[in-house]
């Protein structure tokens, strides 16, 4: 049975940052699972220090190359569950059992079942982050599907930069700007030719240049029994420690803002904290 000092769940910015810093502290680490697809589909990222104007795919490629140069490779596959056992953890990964002394959750956010056209047009008019991609749609006609507490704030941001914004949700949030058109209901489908051209709300289709689908993070407590969840995210302390000893979390799984800089920074702290935990709790 393979055994590691730390298993990092998720190969995105938070997970790779954590793994690199664990490696630097002389710990054995394995990254399980590929990077979440959201960043890979970003058309352009302008708010990460020192790497302006790159695509999300190129940013991930550089992160992965850095980790690979240190011998860190993310194993493709899916973690089915994690069970605390004997001062460590048993991890069901692709049907095989792995053992790790600590765990870092960097699995991003899990999407609900996509609406028709959502996956096909991701990166071609469908986005999950208004503050990330909004500048690409200045002056365009946009639909925001508000399924998260922060959705109205992001719709207001799009409105503030000159987008023509419609907001669809079951109920109109009180903080929504008056200049943002509210449509009661739910998004049913997205369509177009090469890029998004329309969205269906209820039985009606309407022309849009882009659709922002803003869902809440889905709690990963089914992955790890006993893991605390607050408002759909994993609560952590300043050391990125969860309520479970030996379990840390970083990146989008800990909640907003869903930004690369936050993920990398939290990954650093989680990695250093896991290394410190290992030093204080020798096998």
C-alpha positions as CSV (number, residue, x, y, z in Angstrom):
1,X,0.0,0.0,0.0
2,X,1.3,3.4,-1.0
3,X,1.9,5.7,2.0
4,X,2.6,9.4,2.0
5,X,3.2,12.2,4.5
6,X,0.5,14.2,2.8
7,X,-2.1,13.6,0.1
8,X,-3.2,16.7,-1.7
9,X,-6.7,16.4,-3.2
10,X,-6.7,18.5,-6.3
11,X,-4.1,19.6,-8.8
12,X,-5.0,23.2,-9.3
13,X,-3.1,26.3,-8.1
14,X,-3.9,25.6,-4.4
15,X,-2.9,21.9,-4.5
16,X,0.3,22.4,-6.5
17,X,1.3,25.3,-4.2
18,X,0.8,23.1,-1.2
19,X,2.7,20.2,-2.7
20,X,5.7,22.3,-3.7
21,X,6.0,23.7,-0.2
22,X,5.6,20.3,1.4
23,X,8.4,19.0,-0.9
24,X,10.6,21.9,0.1
25,X,10.2,20.9,3.7
26,X,11.3,17.3,2.9
27,X,7.9,15.6,3.1
28,X,6.6,12.9,0.8
29,X,3.5,14.2,-1.0
30,X,1.2,13.0,-3.7
31,X,-1.3,15.1,-5.6
32,X,-4.5,13.2,-6.4
33,X,-6.8,14.4,-9.2
34,X,-6.4,16.8,-12.0
35,X,-6.8,20.6,-11.8
36,X,-10.5,21.8,-11.7
37,X,-11.6,22.8,-15.2
38,X,-12.7,26.4,-14.4
39,X,-9.3,28.0,-14.6
40,X,-8.3,26.1,-17.7
41,X,-11.3,27.6,-19.5
42,X,-10.5,31.2,-18.6
43,X,-9.9,33.2,-21.7
44,X,-7.6,35.7,-20.0
45,X,-6.3,36.3,-16.5
46,X,-5.0,39.8,-15.7
47,X,-5.0,40.0,-11.9
48,X,-2.3,37.5,-11.0
49,X,0.9,39.3,-10.1
50,X,3.7,38.9,-12.6
51,X,1.7,36.9,-15.2
52,X,-0.6,39.5,-16.9
53,X,-2.6,38.6,-20.0
54,X,-2.2,34.8,-19.9
55,X,-4.9,32.3,-20.5
56,X,-6.0,30.1,-17.7
57,X,-4.6,27.1,-19.6
58,X,-1.2,28.7,-19.9
59,X,-1.1,29.6,-16.3
60,X,-1.9,26.0,-15.3
61,X,0.7,24.8,-17.6
62,X,3.4,26.9,-16.0
63,X,2.2,25.9,-12.5
64,X,2.4,22.2,-13.5
65,X,5.8,22.6,-15.1
66,X,7.2,24.1,-11.9
67,X,5.8,21.2,-9.9
68,X,7.0,18.6,-12.4
69,X,10.5,20.0,-12.3
70,X,10.5,19.1,-8.6
71,X,9.2,15.6,-9.2
72,X,5.6,16.4,-8.4
73,X,3.0,15.0,-10.7
74,X,-0.8,15.0,-10.2
75,X,-2.3,11.5,-10.7
76,X,-5.5,11.6,-12.8
77,X,-8.5,10.2,-11.2
78,X,-11.1,10.7,-8.5
79,X,-11.1,10.4,-4.8
80,X,-14.2,8.5,-3.7
81,X,-13.8,8.9,0.1
82,X,-11.3,9.6,2.9
83,X,-11.5,7.8,6.2
84,X,-9.6,8.7,9.4
85,X,-7.8,5.7,10.7
86,X,-5.0,5.1,13.2
87,X,-3.7,8.6,13.3
88,X,-3.7,8.9,9.5
89,X,-6.1,8.5,6.6
90,X,-7.2,5.8,4.2
91,X,-8.0,7.2,0.8
92,X,-10.1,5.5,-1.9
93,X,-8.6,6.7,-5.1
94,X,-9.7,5.2,-8.4
95,X,-10.8,2.1,-6.5
96,X,-7.4,1.7,-4.8
97,X,-6.6,2.3,-1.2
98,X,-3.8,4.8,-0.4
99,X,-2.6,5.8,3.1
100,X,-1.5,9.3,4.1
101,X,-0.6,10.9,7.5
102,X,-2.2,14.2,6.5
103,X,-4.6,15.5,3.9
104,X,-5.0,18.8,2.2
105,X,-8.3,19.5,0.5
106,X,-7.7,21.6,-2.6
107,X,-10.5,20.2,-4.7
108,X,-12.1,23.4,-5.8
109,X,-15.8,23.7,-6.1
110,X,-18.0,21.0,-7.5
111,X,-20.6,22.0,-10.1
112,X,-24.2,20.9,-10.0
113,X,-25.6,19.2,-13.1
114,X,-24.9,21.5,-16.0
115,X,-27.7,22.9,-18.1
116,X,-27.8,22.0,-21.8
117,X,-25.1,24.0,-23.6
118,X,-23.2,25.0,-20.5
119,X,-20.2,22.6,-20.9
120,X,-20.1,23.1,-24.6
121,X,-19.8,26.9,-24.4
122,X,-17.6,27.1,-21.3
123,X,-14.9,29.6,-22.3
124,X,-16.9,30.6,-25.3
125,X,-19.4,32.8,-23.6
126,X,-20.2,30.8,-20.5
127,X,-18.2,31.8,-17.4
128,X,-18.3,31.0,-13.7
129,X,-16.5,34.2,-12.4
130,X,-17.7,37.7,-13.2
131,X,-14.7,39.5,-11.6
132,X,-12.4,37.2,-13.6
133,X,-13.9,37.5,-17.1
134,X,-16.1,40.5,-16.9
135,X,-13.7,42.9,-18.6
136,X,-13.9,40.8,-21.7
137,X,-17.6,41.6,-22.1
138,X,-17.6,45.3,-21.5
139,X,-20.5,46.8,-23.5
140,X,-22.0,43.4,-24.1
141,X,-25.4,42.0,-23.2
142,X,-25.0,39.5,-20.4
143,X,-27.1,37.1,-18.3
144,X,-26.2,36.3,-14.8
145,X,-27.8,33.2,-13.2
146,X,-27.7,33.9,-9.5
147,X,-27.4,30.8,-7.4
148,X,-24.9,32.0,-4.8
149,X,-25.0,34.6,-2.1
150,X,-22.3,36.6,-4.0
151,X,-24.1,36.6,-7.3
152,X,-25.8,40.0,-7.0
153,X,-22.5,41.6,-6.1
154,X,-20.9,40.1,-9.2
155,X,-23.9,41.2,-11.3
156,X,-23.5,44.7,-9.9
157,X,-19.8,44.6,-10.8
158,X,-20.6,43.7,-14.4
159,X,-23.1,46.6,-14.5
160,X,-20.5,49.0,-13.1
161,X,-18.0,48.3,-15.9
162,X,-20.5,49.0,-18.6
163,X,-22.2,45.6,-19.4
164,X,-25.9,45.3,-20.1
165,X,-26.8,42.9,-17.3
166,X,-29.9,40.8,-16.7
167,X,-30.1,38.8,-13.5
168,X,-32.2,35.6,-13.3
169,X,-33.0,34.0,-10.0
170,X,-35.9,32.6,-8.0
171,X,-36.0,35.8,-5.9
172,X,-34.7,39.3,-6.5
173,X,-31.9,40.1,-4.0
174,X,-32.3,43.5,-2.3
175,X,-28.7,44.5,-3.0
176,X,-29.2,44.2,-6.8
177,X,-28.7,47.5,-8.6
178,X,-31.8,49.2,-10.1
179,X,-30.0,49.4,-13.4
180,X,-29.7,45.5,-13.5
181,X,-32.8,44.0,-15.0
182,X,-34.3,41.2,-12.9
183,X,-35.9,38.1,-14.4
184,X,-37.7,35.7,-12.1
185,X,-37.0,32.0,-13.0
186,X,-34.1,29.7,-13.8
187,X,-31.7,29.2,-16.7
188,X,-32.8,26.3,-18.8
189,X,-30.3,26.2,-21.7
190,X,-27.5,28.1,-23.4
191,X,-26.9,28.0,-27.2
192,X,-25.3,29.6,-30.2
193,X,-23.0,28.8,-33.1
194,X,-19.2,29.2,-32.3
195,X,-20.0,31.3,-29.2
196,X,-23.0,32.0,-26.9
197,X,-25.8,33.8,-28.7
198,X,-28.8,33.0,-26.6
199,X,-30.1,31.7,-23.3
200,X,-33.4,30.1,-22.4
201,X,-35.1,31.3,-19.3
202,X,-38.2,29.2,-18.6
203,X,-39.9,28.6,-22.0
204,X,-38.5,31.7,-23.7
205,X,-35.2,32.3,-25.5
206,X,-33.4,35.7,-25.5
207,X,-30.3,36.9,-27.2
208,X,-27.2,37.3,-25.0
209,X,-23.4,37.7,-25.7
210,X,-22.4,35.9,-22.5
211,X,-23.8,33.9,-19.6
212,X,-22.3,33.9,-16.1
213,X,-23.4,30.9,-14.0
214,X,-22.7,31.7,-10.4
215,X,-23.3,28.7,-8.1
216,X,-22.5,28.2,-4.5
217,X,-19.6,25.9,-3.6
218,X,-20.9,22.4,-2.9
219,X,-19.8,21.0,0.5
220,X,-17.3,18.2,0.4
221,X,-18.4,16.7,3.7
222,X,-19.6,13.5,2.0
223,X,-15.9,13.0,1.0
224,X,-14.7,13.1,4.5
225,X,-17.1,12.2,7.4
226,X,-17.1,14.7,10.2
227,X,-15.7,17.6,8.2
228,X,-17.3,20.9,9.2
229,X,-19.1,22.9,6.6
230,X,-20.3,26.5,6.8
231,X,-22.3,28.1,4.0
232,X,-21.2,25.5,1.5
233,X,-17.5,26.0,2.2
234,X,-14.9,24.4,4.5
235,X,-14.1,26.7,7.4
236,X,-10.4,27.0,8.3
237,X,-8.2,28.9,10.8
238,X,-5.2,31.0,9.9
239,X,-3.2,27.9,9.4
240,X,-5.7,26.5,6.9
241,X,-6.5,23.8,9.5
242,X,-10.1,22.3,9.4
243,X,-11.9,21.0,12.4
244,X,-10.3,17.5,11.8
245,X,-6.7,17.0,13.1
246,X,-4.3,16.5,10.2
247,X,-6.8,17.8,7.6
248,X,-6.1,21.2,5.9
249,X,-7.9,23.0,3.1
250,X,-7.0,25.6,0.6
251,X,-8.3,27.4,-2.5
252,X,-11.9,27.7,-3.7
253,X,-13.1,24.9,-1.3
254,X,-12.6,27.4,1.5
255,X,-14.9,29.9,-0.1
256,X,-14.8,33.3,-1.9
257,X,-13.0,35.1,-3.4
258,X,-12.5,32.4,-6.0
259,X,-9.2,33.8,-7.3
260,X,-5.9,32.3,-8.3
261,X,-3.8,34.5,-6.0
262,X,-5.9,33.4,-2.9
263,X,-5.6,29.8,-3.9
264,X,-1.8,29.9,-4.3
265,X,-1.3,31.8,-1.0
266,X,-3.6,29.4,0.9
267,X,-1.9,26.4,-0.6
268,X,1.5,27.8,0.7
269,X,0.1,28.1,4.2
270,X,-1.6,24.7,4.1
271,X,1.6,23.0,2.9
272,X,3.7,24.6,5.6
273,X,1.1,23.9,8.3
274,X,0.8,20.2,7.3
275,X,4.6,20.0,7.4
276,X,4.6,21.5,10.9
277,X,1.9,19.1,12.0
278,X,3.9,16.1,10.7
279,X,7.0,17.3,12.6
280,X,5.0,17.7,15.8
281,X,3.3,14.3,15.4
282,X,6.0,11.9,14.3
283,X,4.9,8.5,13.0
